[in-house]
C-alpha cells in the first residue's frame, strides 16, 4: 500500500495546490490512498463543509484535523454526519462531536485505519493521547486493519517523537502535523513504523507559516492583536509518501514530499 499524507492545508492557496498537484503525485508514485490534514483549510483557520468537500473532490480519501477544528461553527453537523470523512482529534473529552478514527479502503478492498491525535504540551489539557492510542489502535486492529496511520498533531517535537517510539511496531506510520515546517528526520523506526516529526504545510512560503509576513511581524513588534490573513505567493505542497507492507503493516520506506505549485 502506498499512502500519501499531506500536511496542514492552508487556505485557498493550499487547496489549489492540492487540486493541481495531488492527481500528478498519485500517477507518478502509484498512490493507493491520500489523507490530508485540513484544519487550516478555511481561510487559514479551521475547516468548514465547503472547504472539506472541495478537498475530498481532489482525490483525497480522508481528512484529519487538530486544535483549530472548532473554529467554524458549521463544521459540527458535518463532523456528526453519518459517514463523515473529516476527523477531529480522538482524545477530546467524551461527548465531543464527531469521531477521531476511521477505516478507509483502497479500490481493491485493502483497509487502512487512520487515527487522529492531539498533543498536550503547549496546547490544551486534553485526555491522554498515549492512552487513547492504546485503546483505538486495538480497536482498529479488531476491525481488520493491519495498516494504521496516526496523525500526531501537536507543538512539541519531543511529544511527537515520543508517540512515534510509543507506537513503534504497532502502527504503520506516526506522522506529525501542526507546526507547518517540514522536518528532515523522516525514517522507519526499528519496529517498522514510519515516522517524521512534521510533514510540513500545503500553502504559501512567502509568509510566516502561511500568514502574510507583515501582519505577523506587526504582532511581534507591537505585541498587540492583529487580524491574520493567508499569504498568496510561492505555494508548495508538502507531506510524506509511505510504502507499507500489506501483509505485516510494517513500513518499507518513507520519503518527504515537497512540490511547488507553479501555477500560483
NORPE-V473433 format. One record per residue. N is the residue number from 1. RES is the residue in three letters. PHI is phi in degrees with one decimal (999 if undefined). Layout:
n: <N | N>
res: <RES | RES>
phi: <PHI | PHI>
//
This chain:
n: <1 | 2 | 3 | 4 | 5 | 6 | 7 | 8 | 9 | 10 | 11 | 12 | 13 | 14 | 15 | 16 | 17 | 18 | 19 | 20 | 21 | 22 | 23 | 24 | 25 | 26 | 27 | 28 | 29 | 30 | 31 | 32 | 33 | 34 | 35 | 36 | 37 | 38 | 39 | 40 | 41 | 42 | 43 | 44 | 45 | 46 | 47 | 48 | 49 | 50 | 51 | 52 | 53 | 54 | 55 | 56 | 57 | 58 | 59 | 60 | 61 | 62 | 63 | 64 | 65 | 66 | 67 | 68 | 69 | 70 | 71 | 72 | 73 | 74 | 75 | 76 | 77 | 78 | 79 | 80 | 81 | 82 | 83 | 84 | 85 | 86 | 87 | 88 | 89 | 90 | 91 | 92 | 93 | 94 | 95 | 96 | 97 | 98 | 99 | 100 | 101 | 102 | 103 | 104 | 105 | 106 | 107 | 108 | 109 | 110 | 111 | 112 | 113 | 114 | 115 | 116 | 117 | 118 | 119 | 120 | 121 | 122 | 123 | 124 | 125 | 126 | 127 | 128 | 129 | 130 | 131 | 132 | 133 | 134 | 135 | 136 | 137 | 138 | 139 | 140 | 141 | 142 | 143 | 144 | 145 | 146 | 147 | 148 | 149 | 150 | 151 | 152 | 153 | 154 | 155 | 156 | 157 | 158 | 159 | 160 | 161 | 162 | 163 | 164 | 165 | 166 | 167 | 168 | 169 | 170 | 171 | 172 | 173 | 174 | 175 | 176 | 177 | 178 | 179 | 180 | 181 | 182 | 183 | 184 | 185 | 186 | 187 | 188 | 189 | 190 | 191 | 192 | 193 | 194 | 195 | 196 | 197 | 198 | 199 | 200 | 201 | 202 | 203 | 204 | 205 | 206 | 207 | 208 | 209 | 210 | 211 | 212 | 213 | 214 | 215 | 216 | 217 | 218 | 219 | 220 | 221 | 222 | 223 | 224 | 225 | 226 | 227 | 228 | 229 | 230 | 231 | 232 | 233 | 234 | 235 | 236 | 237 | 238 | 239 | 240 | 241 | 242 | 243 | 244 | 245 | 246 | 247 | 248 | 249 | 250 | 251 | 252 | 253 | 254 | 255 | 256 | 257 | 258 | 259 | 260 | 261 | 262 | 263 | 264>
res: <UNK | UNK | UNK | UNK | UNK | UNK | UNK | UNK | UNK | UNK | UNK | UNK | UNK | UNK | UNK | UNK | UNK | UNK | UNK | UNK | UNK | UNK | UNK | UNK | UNK | UNK | UNK | UNK | UNK | UNK | UNK | UNK | UNK | UNK | UNK | UNK | UNK | UNK | UNK | UNK | UNK | UNK | UNK | UNK | UNK | UNK | UNK | UNK | UNK | UNK | UNK | UNK | UNK | UNK | UNK | UNK | UNK | UNK | UNK | UNK | UNK | UNK | UNK | UNK | UNK | UNK | UNK | UNK | UNK | UNK | UNK | UNK | UNK | UNK | UNK | UNK | UNK | UNK | UNK | UNK | UNK | UNK | UNK | UNK | UNK | UNK | UNK | UNK | UNK | UNK | UNK | UNK | UNK | UNK | UNK | UNK | UNK | UNK | UNK | UNK | UNK | UNK | UNK | UNK | UNK | UNK | UNK | UNK | UNK | UNK | UNK | UNK | UNK | UNK | UNK | UNK | UNK | UNK | UNK | UNK | UNK | UNK | UNK | UNK | UNK | UNK | UNK | UNK | UNK | UNK | UNK | UNK | UNK | UNK | UNK | UNK | UNK | UNK | UNK | UNK | UNK | UNK | UNK | UNK | UNK | UNK | UNK | UNK | UNK | UNK | UNK | UNK | UNK | UNK | UNK | UNK | UNK | UNK | UNK | UNK | UNK | UNK | UNK | UNK | UNK | UNK | UNK | UNK | UNK | UNK | UNK | UNK | UNK | UNK | UNK | UNK | UNK | UNK | UNK | UNK | UNK | UNK | UNK | UNK | UNK | UNK | UNK | UNK | UNK | UNK | UNK | UNK | UNK | UNK | UNK | UNK | UNK | UNK | UNK | UNK | UNK | UNK | UNK | UNK | UNK | UNK | UNK | UNK | UNK | UNK | UNK | UNK | UNK | UNK | UNK | UNK | UNK | UNK | UNK | UNK | UNK | UNK | UNK | UNK | UNK | UNK | UNK | UNK | UNK | UNK | UNK | UNK | UNK | UNK | UNK | UNK | UNK | UNK | UNK | UNK | UNK | UNK | UNK | UNK | UNK | UNK | UNK | UNK | UNK | UNK | UNK | UNK | UNK | UNK | UNK | UNK | UNK | UNK | UNK | UNK | UNK | UNK | UNK | UNK>
phi: <999 | -107.8 | -115.2 | -107.1 | -115.6 | -105.7 | -71.0 | -43.0 | -81.6 | -107.7 | 60.9 | -63.0 | -57.5 | -66.3 | -64.1 | -66.7 | -63.3 | -61.5 | -59.7 | -83.0 | -98.2 | -60.1 | -57.8 | -67.3 | -67.2 | -59.8 | -67.0 | -64.7 | -106.3 | 65.1 | -69.6 | -91.6 | -141.0 | -125.3 | -124.3 | -133.2 | -84.6 | -111.6 | -69.9 | -117.0 | -71.0 | -96.1 | 58.4 | 91.4 | -141.9 | 83.7 | -141.9 | -120.4 | -56.5 | -65.5 | -72.2 | -62.8 | -63.3 | -60.9 | -68.8 | -66.2 | -79.4 | -100.9 | 66.8 | -90.6 | -90.7 | -157.5 | -116.6 | -107.8 | -154.2 | -167.1 | -68.7 | -92.4 | -60.5 | -93.1 | -68.6 | -110.9 | -64.0 | -74.9 | -79.2 | -61.9 | -60.2 | -65.8 | -63.6 | -87.7 | -63.2 | -60.5 | 75.2 | -54.8 | -102.9 | -119.3 | -100.6 | -115.3 | -53.9 | -71.9 | -96.7 | -71.2 | -59.7 | -54.5 | 101.8 | -65.0 | -62.2 | 81.4 | -139.5 | -111.1 | -149.7 | -159.3 | -118.7 | -119.8 | -131.3 | -72.6 | -56.7 | -96.7 | 93.2 | -79.7 | -95.4 | -128.2 | -86.8 | -123.6 | -124.0 | -108.1 | -124.7 | -124.4 | -77.0 | -119.9 | -72.5 | 64.3 | -131.5 | -68.8 | -85.2 | -85.9 | -62.8 | -61.0 | -69.3 | -69.8 | -69.1 | -62.1 | -63.1 | -53.7 | -66.3 | -82.4 | -63.5 | -61.8 | -65.2 | -63.8 | -66.8 | -67.2 | -90.9 | 88.7 | -93.1 | -81.6 | -98.0 | -136.8 | -109.3 | -118.1 | -92.1 | -99.9 | -100.6 | -164.4 | -77.0 | -77.1 | -62.1 | -64.3 | -68.0 | -64.8 | -60.9 | -61.9 | -65.4 | -58.1 | -69.8 | -62.6 | -98.8 | -57.6 | 89.6 | -105.0 | -131.9 | -80.7 | -155.1 | -121.1 | -119.7 | -85.5 | -135.6 | 112.4 | -83.9 | 68.6 | -122.5 | -71.2 | -96.4 | -104.5 | -110.9 | -61.5 | -164.7 | -98.6 | -69.7 | -60.9 | -87.0 | 102.6 | -100.9 | -72.8 | -143.3 | -149.1 | -62.7 | -151.0 | -81.6 | 101.7 | -139.2 | -101.0 | 175.6 | -80.6 | -85.9 | -77.8 | -167.8 | -112.4 | 42.3 | 108.6 | -92.6 | -49.9 | -64.3 | -66.8 | -72.3 | -67.2 | -62.0 | -60.7 | -65.6 | -64.5 | -78.1 | -99.4 | 59.5 | -116.0 | -60.5 | -135.9 | -73.6 | -81.4 | -135.9 | -64.0 | -76.1 | -131.8 | -100.2 | 57.0 | -91.3 | -128.7 | -105.1 | -128.1 | 178.0 | -144.3 | -111.0 | -117.7 | -102.3 | -116.5 | -75.5 | -58.8 | -72.1 | -107.7 | 78.7 | -82.6 | -78.8 | -86.1 | -162.2 | -141.3 | -137.3 | -71.5 | -111.7 | -150.8 | -131.6 | -83.9 | -87.9 | -70.7 | -90.4 | -110.8>
//
